[in-house]
Amino acid sequence: MSKLVQGYEVVIGFETHAQLSTKSKIFSRASVAFGAEPNTQACAVDMALPGTLPVMNMGAVERAIEFGLAINAHIAERSIFARKNYFYPDLPKGYQISQFEIPVVQGGEVSFFLEVGKETVRKTVRLERAHLEEDAGKSLHEDFIGQSGIDLNRAGTPLLEIVTQPDMRSSEEAVAYAKELHKIVTWIGICDGNMQEGSFRCDANVSVRKPGGELGTRREIKNLNSFKFMQQAIDYEVRWQIDQIEDGIAIQQATVLFDPDTGETRAMRTKEDAADYRYFPDPDLPPLVIGRDWVERVKGEMAELPRVMAERFVRDYALPEYDATQLTQSKAVAAYFEATAKACGQAKLASNWIMGEVSRRLNASEMSIEQAPVSAAQLATLIGRISDNTISNNAARQVFEGLWNKEGEVDAIIEAKGLKQMNDTGELEKIIDDVLAAHPKNVEEFKAGNAKALNGLVGPIMKASKGKANPAQVNALLMKKLG
């Protein structure tokens, strides 16, 4: 599925930091609540005062287990914490506690659908690992009497770093993967997914190569905090790297930032390799041991996973796999679909309306499904009126418009707008006979073998019936009368 850019193949891997939804930090009892005054939520452990020791947060471990189960990964029975050594002003200890050689989650995969031309294809990205670690503090570059400030509120916040294989070949694939990963972590409740507050931070490793060649030198785009900027940053970086190579300039491994104002990436620092961090096992933390009984308990307490629910929608509602996947993008959308489908007994029609008219309206109004003015029960009633031929599909859209604008219930809107379909065969036959008599040329052409001449008859019939005739019934009666 590779898409060449100026004759080059794009190679993308992701590192995502998901802030875990615990109430306290990974190695201390300090709060992780967002928005507090600087340095009011940093305890002695977070500030690395002498004599303090880290204590593992069991809630963070359980959230890592949940993620491993959600992506069909191996959950290590024994994993270890390591010290990642580097100097930065907002890193109090001079090292970050992370996992290196033995991460808690190993392998796994994330699958999603992607529009490629006129086709919808399924893409799977392999995960290398997901490991637990602590966040650093934050440097504040406002003017503190000519100096920068350090806020340690974020220091020690629990993170799950999720690392992929370099399986993505375009910015579109990268964004689709990031959205699917975002869906998974928010669905199972291990992360709130707030990109603006930094709860879900994505780093994209981007390189280019000639097809079939060795992997190129990668540059890491840090802290992409929106899907829109993610695609813009990757597209710019790809073009920049290709231009450099074409000009005979070698790509240097580096960490870069994206500037949304200019739409450009710029180098921040040269990129370190693992050896530069001098990892070694943290002597203050024992190995993390996760028994099978612990994993099974967590598994038993988890809600139905999106991929499992999608499989059930295919099985129980006879939906196409694409529909089922789209309807399980969020728990709220899935619940809305199920309530509609059960009430009307027309699962595919319910899917079509939710993926079509409902989604279009929500996107245009920038609303979530929970805010939709049309309830699942109302949509089910509307679908029922289509199924029993009370109204046509065109009339149904007018009824939906009325529901959206809160003009009343389905039947009241149908009555008020005069949208009930004409099902009286005698009345309809009279209209058809009148139209046939008024359009003899169309009748002759149709009988001579010109099937398109039928369209010249259907239009006047629908107009004469003021749009109330049942199109299927009109066609059937026409064919009968025309032999």
C-alpha positions as CSV (number, residue, x, y, z in Angstrom):
1,M,0.0,0.0,0.0
2,S,3.1,2.2,-0.3
3,K,2.5,5.6,-1.9
4,L,5.6,7.0,-3.6
5,V,6.4,10.7,-3.2
6,Q,8.7,12.0,-5.9
7,G,9.9,8.4,-6.4
8,Y,10.6,7.9,-2.7
9,E,8.9,5.6,-0.2
10,V,7.9,7.2,3.1
11,V,8.5,5.2,6.3
12,I,6.8,6.2,9.6
13,G,6.9,4.9,13.1
14,F,5.2,6.3,16.1
15,E,6.0,6.8,19.8
16,T,2.9,7.9,21.8
17,H,2.8,9.0,25.4
18,A,-0.6,8.3,26.9
19,Q,-1.0,9.8,30.4
20,L,-2.7,7.2,32.5
21,S,-6.0,8.0,34.3
22,T,-4.8,7.4,37.8
23,K,-5.5,10.0,40.6
24,S,-1.9,10.0,41.8
25,K,1.5,9.8,40.3
26,I,3.3,6.6,39.3
27,F,5.8,6.6,42.2
28,S,4.2,8.9,44.8
29,R,0.8,9.9,46.2
30,A,0.9,13.4,44.7
31,S,-2.1,14.4,42.6
32,V,-2.1,14.5,38.8
33,A,-5.0,16.9,38.4
34,F,-4.4,19.3,35.5
35,G,-4.3,23.1,35.9
36,A,-3.0,23.6,39.4
37,E,-0.7,26.5,40.4
38,P,3.0,25.7,39.5
39,N,4.8,23.4,42.0
40,T,1.7,22.8,44.2
41,Q,1.4,19.2,43.3
42,A,5.0,18.1,43.6
43,C,5.9,16.1,46.7
44,A,9.3,15.2,48.1
45,V,9.5,12.1,45.9
46,D,8.7,14.1,42.7
47,M,11.3,16.7,43.6
48,A,13.9,14.0,44.3
49,L,14.8,15.2,47.7
50,P,17.5,13.2,49.5
51,G,16.3,10.0,51.2
52,T,13.0,9.6,49.2
53,L,12.2,6.3,47.5
54,P,9.7,5.5,44.7
55,V,6.7,3.2,45.4
56,M,4.9,1.7,42.4
57,N,1.3,2.7,41.7
58,M,-0.8,-0.5,41.2
59,G,-3.4,1.5,39.2
60,A,-0.8,2.4,36.6
61,V,0.1,-1.3,36.2
62,E,-3.5,-2.4,35.8
63,R,-4.0,0.2,33.1
64,A,-0.9,-1.2,31.3
65,I,-2.4,-4.6,31.5
66,E,-5.7,-3.4,30.1
67,F,-3.9,-1.9,27.1
68,G,-2.0,-5.1,26.5
69,L,-5.3,-7.1,26.5
70,A,-6.9,-4.5,24.2
71,I,-4.2,-4.9,21.5
72,N,-3.7,-8.7,21.8
73,A,-0.1,-8.2,23.2
74,H,2.0,-10.3,25.5
75,I,2.0,-9.1,29.0
76,A,5.3,-9.8,30.7
77,E,5.1,-11.8,33.8
78,R,8.3,-10.1,35.0
79,S,9.4,-6.6,33.8
80,I,12.0,-4.2,35.2
81,F,12.4,-0.5,35.6
82,A,15.5,1.3,34.4
83,R,17.1,4.7,34.9
84,K,17.3,6.7,31.6
85,N,20.0,9.2,32.3
86,Y,20.0,12.7,30.7
87,F,20.3,16.2,32.0
88,Y,17.4,18.7,31.5
89,P,16.3,21.5,33.9
90,D,12.8,20.0,34.5
91,L,14.2,16.5,35.3
92,P,14.8,16.7,39.1
93,K,16.6,13.4,39.6
94,G,18.9,13.8,36.6
95,Y,17.3,10.6,35.2
96,Q,13.9,9.3,34.3
97,I,12.5,6.1,35.6
98,S,11.4,4.1,32.6
99,Q,11.5,0.5,31.2
100,F,14.1,-0.6,28.6
101,E,15.1,-4.2,28.2
102,I,12.0,-5.8,29.5
103,P,8.8,-3.7,29.0
104,V,5.5,-4.7,30.6
105,V,3.6,-4.9,27.2
106,Q,5.3,-6.7,24.3
107,G,4.0,-6.9,20.7
108,G,0.4,-6.5,19.7
109,E,-1.2,-4.7,16.8
110,V,-3.7,-1.9,15.9
111,S,-6.0,-2.3,12.8
112,F,-8.1,0.3,11.1
113,F,-9.8,1.1,7.8
114,L,-8.3,3.5,5.3
115,E,-9.7,5.2,2.2
116,V,-7.4,4.5,-0.8
117,G,-8.8,6.0,-3.9
118,K,-12.3,4.6,-4.3
119,E,-11.4,1.6,-2.1
120,T,-11.7,1.0,1.6
121,V,-8.8,-1.2,2.8
122,R,-7.8,-2.6,6.2
123,K,-4.4,-1.7,7.5
124,T,-2.6,-3.3,10.5
125,V,0.3,-1.6,12.3
126,R,2.5,-3.8,14.5
127,L,3.4,-2.6,17.9
128,E,6.9,-3.2,19.3
129,R,6.2,-2.5,22.9
130,A,4.4,-0.4,25.5
131,H,6.2,0.5,28.7
132,L,5.5,2.4,31.9
133,E,7.5,5.5,32.8
134,E,7.3,8.8,34.7
135,D,6.8,12.2,33.0
136,A,9.3,15.0,33.5
137,G,8.4,18.5,34.7
138,K,7.8,21.4,32.5
139,S,10.0,24.4,31.6
140,L,8.1,27.7,31.5
141,H,9.6,30.3,29.2
142,E,7.6,33.3,30.4
143,D,9.8,36.2,31.6
144,F,10.6,35.4,35.2
145,I,12.9,38.4,35.7
146,G,14.8,37.4,32.6
147,Q,14.8,33.7,33.4
148,S,12.8,30.6,32.6
149,G,10.8,28.8,35.4
150,I,10.4,25.2,36.3
151,D,7.0,23.6,37.1
152,L,7.3,20.2,38.7
153,N,3.6,19.5,38.9
154,R,3.9,17.1,35.9
155,A,7.0,15.3,37.2
156,G,6.1,11.7,38.1
157,T,2.9,11.7,36.2
158,P,2.3,8.0,35.0
159,L,2.8,7.5,31.2
160,L,2.4,4.5,29.0
161,E,4.8,4.9,26.0
162,I,3.5,3.0,23.0
163,V,6.0,2.2,20.3
164,T,5.2,0.9,16.8
165,Q,7.2,-0.8,14.1
166,P,8.0,1.4,11.1
167,D,4.9,0.1,9.3
168,M,3.2,3.3,8.1
169,R,3.8,4.6,4.5
170,S,1.9,7.9,4.4
171,S,0.7,10.8,6.6
172,E,-2.9,9.5,6.0
173,E,-2.0,6.1,7.4
174,A,-0.2,7.8,10.4
175,V,-3.2,9.9,11.2
176,A,-5.6,6.9,10.9
177,Y,-3.4,4.9,13.2
178,A,-3.2,7.7,15.8
179,K,-7.0,8.1,15.7
180,E,-7.5,4.4,16.2
181,L,-5.0,4.3,19.1
182,H,-6.7,7.3,20.6
183,K,-10.0,5.5,20.4
184,I,-8.6,2.4,22.1
185,V,-7.1,4.2,25.1
186,T,-10.1,6.4,25.7
187,W,-12.6,3.5,25.2
188,I,-11.0,1.3,27.8
189,G,-10.6,4.4,30.1
190,I,-6.9,4.3,30.7
191,C,-6.3,7.8,29.3
192,D,-8.6,10.8,28.8
193,G,-7.1,11.5,25.4
194,N,-7.0,15.3,25.8
195,M,-4.3,16.3,23.3
196,Q,-4.4,20.0,24.1
197,E,-3.6,19.3,27.8
198,G,-0.8,16.8,26.8
199,S,-2.6,13.6,27.9
200,F,-2.0,12.0,24.5
201,R,1.2,13.1,22.8
202,C,2.4,11.7,19.6
203,D,6.0,11.7,18.2
204,A,6.4,10.6,14.6
205,N,9.7,9.1,13.3
206,V,9.9,9.9,9.6
207,S,12.4,8.8,7.0
208,V,12.4,8.3,3.2
209,R,14.1,5.8,1.0
210,K,14.1,4.5,-2.6
211,P,11.7,1.6,-3.0
212,G,13.4,-1.6,-1.7
213,G,16.3,0.2,-0.3
214,E,17.6,0.3,3.3
215,L,15.8,2.4,5.8
216,G,16.7,6.1,5.7
217,T,17.9,8.3,8.5
218,R,14.9,9.2,10.6
219,R,14.0,12.5,12.2
220,E,11.6,12.6,15.2
221,I,8.8,15.1,15.1
222,K,7.9,15.8,18.8
223,N,4.7,16.5,20.7
224,L,2.1,16.6,17.9
225,N,-1.0,17.7,19.7
226,S,-3.7,17.5,17.0
227,F,-4.4,15.2,14.1
228,K,-4.5,18.1,11.7
229,F,-1.0,19.3,12.7
230,M,0.2,15.7,12.6
231,Q,-0.6,15.3,8.9
232,Q,0.8,18.8,8.0
233,A,4.0,18.1,9.9
234,I,4.7,14.7,8.3
235,D,3.9,16.0,4.8
236,Y,6.3,18.9,5.2
237,E,9.0,16.7,6.8
238,V,8.8,14.2,3.9
239,R,9.1,17.0,1.3
240,W,12.0,18.6,3.2
241,Q,13.9,15.3,3.5
242,I,13.5,14.5,-0.2
243,D,14.7,18.0,-1.2
244,Q,17.8,17.6,1.0
245,I,18.6,14.2,-0.5
246,E,18.0,15.4,-4.1
247,D,20.4,18.3,-3.3
248,G,23.1,15.8,-2.2
249,I,22.8,16.7,1.5
250,A,22.8,13.8,4.0
251,I,19.9,13.6,6.5
252,Q,21.1,14.0,10.1
253,Q,19.3,12.1,12.9
254,A,17.5,14.8,14.9
255,T,14.5,15.8,17.1
256,V,12.4,18.4,15.4
257,L,9.4,20.5,16.3
258,F,6.5,21.5,14.1
259,D,5.5,25.2,13.9
260,P,1.8,25.4,13.0
261,D,2.1,29.1,12.2
262,T,4.6,28.5,9.4
263,G,3.7,24.9,8.6
264,E,7.3,23.9,8.9
265,T,9.4,21.6,11.0
266,R,12.7,22.8,12.5
267,A,15.5,21.0,14.2
268,M,15.6,21.2,18.0
269,R,18.6,19.0,18.9
270,T,20.5,16.0,17.5
271,K,18.7,12.8,18.3
272,E,20.2,10.5,20.9
273,D,20.4,6.7,20.6
274,A,19.6,4.3,23.4
275,A,23.3,4.0,24.3
276,D,23.5,7.7,25.0
277,Y,21.0,7.4,27.9
278,R,23.2,4.8,29.8
279,Y,20.2,2.7,30.9
280,F,20.7,0.5,33.9
281,P,18.2,-1.3,36.3
282,D,16.8,1.0,39.0
283,P,18.1,-0.3,42.3
284,D,15.3,1.4,44.2
285,L,12.5,-0.6,42.5
286,P,12.1,-4.4,42.5
287,P,11.0,-6.2,39.4
288,L,7.4,-5.9,38.5
289,V,5.8,-9.3,38.7
290,I,2.3,-9.8,37.1
291,G,0.7,-13.2,37.8
292,R,-1.8,-14.8,35.4
293,D,-4.5,-14.5,38.0
294,W,-4.0,-10.7,38.1
295,V,-4.3,-10.5,34.3
296,E,-7.5,-12.6,34.3
297,R,-9.0,-10.4,37.1
298,V,-8.3,-7.3,35.1
299,K,-9.7,-8.9,31.9
300,G,-12.9,-9.9,33.7
301,E,-13.5,-6.3,34.9
302,M,-12.9,-4.7,31.4
303,A,-15.8,-3.5,29.3
304,E,-16.4,-5.0,25.8
305,L,-13.5,-3.9,23.6
306,P,-14.3,-2.0,20.4
307,R,-13.0,-4.8,18.1
308,V,-15.0,-7.4,20.0
309,M,-18.1,-5.2,19.8
310,A,-17.5,-4.7,16.0
311,E,-17.3,-8.5,15.6
312,R,-20.6,-8.8,17.5
313,F,-22.3,-6.2,15.3
314,V,-21.2,-8.2,12.2
315,R,-22.5,-11.4,13.7
316,D,-25.7,-10.2,15.4
317,Y,-26.8,-7.4,13.1
318,A,-25.4,-8.8,9.8
319,L,-23.5,-5.5,9.2
320,P,-20.5,-5.2,6.9
321,E,-17.2,-5.1,8.7
322,Y,-16.6,-1.5,7.6
323,D,-20.0,-0.4,9.1
324,A,-19.3,-2.2,12.4
325,T,-15.9,-0.6,12.7
326,Q,-17.2,2.9,12.0
327,L,-20.1,2.5,14.5
328,T,-17.6,1.4,17.3
329,Q,-15.5,4.6,17.0
330,S,-16.9,5.6,20.4
331,K,-19.1,3.9,23.1
332,A,-21.7,6.7,22.7
333,V,-22.1,6.1,18.9
334,A,-22.2,2.3,19.4
335,A,-24.9,2.7,22.1
336,Y,-26.9,5.0,19.8
337,F,-26.8,2.5,17.0
338,E,-27.8,-0.5,19.2
339,A,-30.7,1.4,20.7
340,T,-31.9,2.4,17.2
341,A,-31.4,-1.0,15.6
342,K,-33.2,-2.8,18.4
343,A,-36.2,-0.4,18.3
344,C,-36.7,-0.5,14.5
345,G,-35.4,-4.0,13.6
346,Q,-33.6,-2.6,10.6
347,A,-29.9,-2.7,11.5
348,K,-28.5,-1.8,8.1
349,L,-30.9,1.1,7.6
350,A,-30.0,2.3,11.1
351,S,-26.3,2.1,10.2
352,N,-26.8,4.0,7.0
353,W,-28.6,6.8,8.7
354,I,-26.1,7.1,11.6
355,M,-23.1,7.0,9.3
356,G,-24.8,9.3,6.8
357,E,-27.3,12.0,7.8
358,V,-26.7,11.9,11.5
359,S,-22.9,12.1,11.2
360,R,-23.1,14.8,8.6
361,R,-25.3,16.9,10.9
362,L,-23.2,16.4,13.9
363,N,-20.0,17.3,12.0
364,A,-21.6,20.4,10.6
365,S,-22.8,21.5,14.0
366,E,-19.6,20.4,15.8
367,M,-21.6,18.3,18.2
368,S,-21.1,14.9,19.8
369,I,-23.7,12.1,19.4
370,E,-24.7,12.7,23.1
371,Q,-25.8,16.2,22.0
372,A,-27.8,15.1,19.0
373,P,-31.3,16.6,19.1
374,V,-32.7,13.4,17.4
375,S,-32.9,10.5,19.9
376,A,-32.3,6.9,19.0
377,A,-36.0,6.2,19.6
378,Q,-37.0,9.0,17.1
379,L,-34.6,7.8,14.5
380,A,-36.0,4.2,14.9
381,T,-39.6,5.5,14.4
382,L,-38.5,7.4,11.3
383,I,-36.8,4.3,9.8
384,G,-40.0,2.3,10.6
385,R,-42.1,4.8,8.6
386,I,-39.7,4.3,5.6
387,S,-39.9,0.5,6.0
388,D,-43.7,0.4,6.1
389,N,-43.9,2.8,3.0
390,T,-45.6,5.5,5.0
391,I,-43.0,8.0,3.6
392,S,-40.4,7.9,0.8
393,N,-36.6,8.3,1.4
394,N,-36.8,11.9,0.2
395,A,-39.6,12.7,2.6
396,A,-37.7,11.0,5.4
397,R,-34.9,13.6,5.0
398,Q,-37.5,16.3,5.4
399,V,-38.8,14.6,8.5
400,F,-35.3,14.3,9.9
401,E,-34.8,18.0,9.3
402,G,-37.9,18.6,11.4
403,L,-36.7,16.3,14.2
404,W,-33.4,18.1,14.2
405,N,-35.1,21.4,14.5
406,K,-37.3,20.1,17.3
407,E,-40.6,20.6,15.3
408,G,-42.3,17.7,17.0
409,E,-42.4,13.9,16.8
410,V,-42.1,11.8,13.5
411,D,-45.8,11.2,12.8
412,A,-46.8,14.8,13.7
413,I,-44.1,16.2,11.3
414,I,-45.3,13.8,8.5
415,E,-48.9,15.0,9.0
416,A,-48.0,18.7,9.3
417,K,-45.8,18.6,6.1
418,G,-48.2,16.4,4.2
419,L,-45.5,13.9,3.4
420,K,-47.5,10.6,3.7
421,Q,-46.8,8.4,0.7
422,M,-49.7,7.8,-1.7
423,N,-50.5,4.1,-1.5
424,D,-54.0,4.1,-3.0
425,T,-53.5,2.0,-6.2
426,G,-56.7,3.4,-7.9
427,E,-55.7,7.0,-7.4
428,L,-52.2,6.3,-8.5
429,E,-53.3,4.4,-11.6
430,K,-55.5,7.4,-12.7
431,I,-52.4,9.7,-12.5
432,I,-50.3,7.2,-14.5
433,D,-53.0,6.8,-17.2
434,D,-53.2,10.6,-17.5
435,V,-49.4,10.9,-17.8
436,L,-49.2,8.1,-20.4
437,A,-51.9,9.8,-22.5
438,A,-50.0,13.1,-22.3
439,H,-46.6,11.6,-23.3
440,P,-47.2,9.2,-26.2
441,K,-43.7,9.8,-27.6
442,N,-42.1,8.4,-24.4
443,V,-44.4,5.4,-24.5
444,E,-43.5,4.6,-28.1
445,E,-39.8,5.0,-27.4
446,F,-39.9,2.7,-24.4
447,K,-41.9,0.1,-26.3
448,A,-39.3,0.4,-29.1
449,G,-36.6,-0.6,-26.6
450,N,-35.3,2.7,-25.2
451,A,-35.3,2.0,-21.4
452,K,-34.3,5.6,-20.6
453,A,-37.7,6.8,-22.0
454,L,-39.2,5.5,-18.7
455,N,-37.5,8.3,-16.8
456,G,-39.5,10.9,-18.9
457,L,-42.7,9.3,-17.5
458,V,-41.7,8.8,-13.8
459,G,-40.9,12.5,-13.3
460,P,-44.3,13.8,-14.4
461,I,-46.0,11.1,-12.3
462,M,-44.1,12.1,-9.2
463,K,-44.9,15.8,-9.9
464,A,-48.6,15.1,-10.4
465,S,-48.7,13.2,-7.1
466,K,-46.8,16.1,-5.4
467,G,-44.0,13.7,-4.5
468,K,-46.3,11.4,-2.5
469,A,-46.3,8.4,-4.9
470,N,-44.3,5.4,-3.9
471,P,-41.4,5.2,-6.5
472,A,-41.3,1.4,-6.4
473,Q,-45.1,1.2,-6.9
474,V,-44.9,3.7,-9.7
475,N,-42.3,1.6,-11.5
476,A,-44.2,-1.6,-11.0
477,L,-47.5,-0.1,-12.3
478,L,-45.7,1.5,-15.3
479,M,-44.1,-1.7,-16.3
480,K,-47.4,-3.5,-16.0
481,K,-49.2,-1.0,-18.2
482,L,-46.5,-0.8,-20.8
483,G,-46.2,-4.5,-21.0
